[in-house]
């Protein structure tokens, strides 16, 4: 159960961060808007797994310059870019980086993408857990160096022992998940 909660939390945190990034800046520069190369923009968005709604963001960004995107050209190119994005190999990479999947893959490719994506996410989450434990361990080591009371030292030493065991388990788990990811065949 705690792993499911952590996964859900990581997903929500990623989504929230994505929303802040998307809302905080324009998707295209004035030069990009003026070039009118909607095929290149669409292809790049497809390669990066951007949803169809990304065109609305481009439309908003370019409206500042009085420019309208070509939706047909953009969407055709985005679909071609999704052919690159929606592969099992890329699903593994996207998952390992902890990136959010926006549900953009066509039915015929989504199964393979998602299967690999989940394996990659498992690796990412195991790495995150290990990093958190190592950070906690560094914190306790610092507190141990500063501790002057015998009870504090005893308590912190116990915490350090527990963290070492958890960290060793986390390392083993990360190795198992990496091994599983390395065994995928594309």
N, C-alpha and C positions, 0 to 999 in steps of 0.2 A: 504493500500500500504506500509506504513512504516514497518509493521510487516513482510511482505514478504521480504523486503530488509534486515531486521535484520536476518530472517531465512536463507536467501541466504548467508549473511556475515558469520553467525555462521557455516554454512556448509563448506564454503570455508576455514575458519580459521581452522576448524577441519581437513580438508583434507591436508592443508599445514603443520600443526603440525605433522600429521601422516607421511607425506613424509620425513620430517626432521628426525623424530625418526627412520624410517625404513632405511634411507640412512646413518644414523650416526653410526650404529653398526651392528655387525654380528647377524644373526637370531639364530644361534646355536653355542654353545661352542665346543671346540675340543673334550671334553668328550662326548657330545651329538652326535657329528658326528661319533666318534669311536665306540659308543655303537651299532650303526646300528639299533636301535629300531624305524624304520620308521613308524611302526603302532602306537606307542605311540605319536610320533611327529605329524603324520597326524591327529590322533584323537584329540589331544590338539588343533591343528590349526582349525579343524572343530568346536570344542566347542567354540572357540574364534571368529568364523566368519571370518576367514582368507580366502582370495580368492585363487584360484588355482595357481595363480602366485607366491604364497608364496614358493612353491617348488623350483622355480628358485632362490629365495633368499637363500634357504637352500643349493641348489647345489653350489652356489657361495661361501657361507661361508665354506662349507666342502671341496671345491676344494683346499683350502689352505693346507689341510692335506692329499690331494690325495685320498679323499673318495667321492664316488658317491652315491646319494640316490637311493632307490628302488622306482621308481615312481608308480608302480602298488600297492604295499603294502601301500604306503603313501596315495594314492588317495582313496583306499577302506576304510581306517581308517578315513580319513578326511570326507568322505561321512557319516560315522556312527556318527562322532562328530557333523556334521551339523544337525543331527536329534535332538540333544540336543539344539543346538543354535537356530534353526528355529522354535521355539515354540512361541505362542502368549505371554506366561508369560515372556519368555526371551526377546522378542521384547520390552515389556514394560520396563523391567530393563535396557536394552541397551539404549533405548530412554531417560529414566530418567537420566542416567549418561551422556547423551550428546555425546555418541559415534557415530562414523560414521558407516553406514551400507554399505557394499561393494557389495551388490547385489548377495550374495552367495546362497541364499535359493532356493531349487527346486520349480518349479511352484506350486506343490501341497501344499506347506507349506508357500509360500511367502505371500499370501493374508492375512492370520491370523497374521503372524509375523509383516507385515507392518502396519496393522491396529492398533495393540497394540503399535508398535514402534512410530507411529505418536502421539498417546496419550501421551506416555512417553516423546517424544521430546517437546510437548506442555508444559508439567510440567517443564522440564528442562529450556526452554526458559523463562517461567514465573518466575522461580527462579532466572535466570540470570538477568532479568530486575529488580526484586526486589533488588537484591544485588547491582546492579549499582546505583539504586536510593538511597539506604541506604549509599553507599559510597559518593555520591554527597551530601547527607544531612550532613554527618560527616565533609566533606570539608567546607561546608557553615557554620556549627556551629563553626569550628575552625576560619574561616575568620571573623565571627561575633564577636568572643572573642577579635580579634586583631583590629577590626575596630575602628577608632577614629573619623571619620567624620560622621556627622549626616546623610548626603545623602547616604553614604556607608551603614550605619546601616539600613536605611529605605529600600534601594535596596535589601540588603541581607535578611532582614526580609520578604520582599515580595517573594523572591526566596525560602526561607524556607517554607513559607506558601504554595506556589505552589508545592514544593516537597513533603510536608506532604500529600497533597491531592492525588498526583500521587502515592505516596507510599501506601496510604490506598487503592486506586484502584488496585494497583499491588498485594497487599495482598489478596484482594477479588478475583482477577483473579486467583492467585495461588491456593487459597482454592477451587475454582470452578473446576480447572483443576485436582487438587489432588482428589477431590470427583469423578470426571468422571473416573479417573484412578482406584480408589478404587472400583468402581462399575463394572469394567470388570470381566467377569466370564470366567474361563478357564476350 
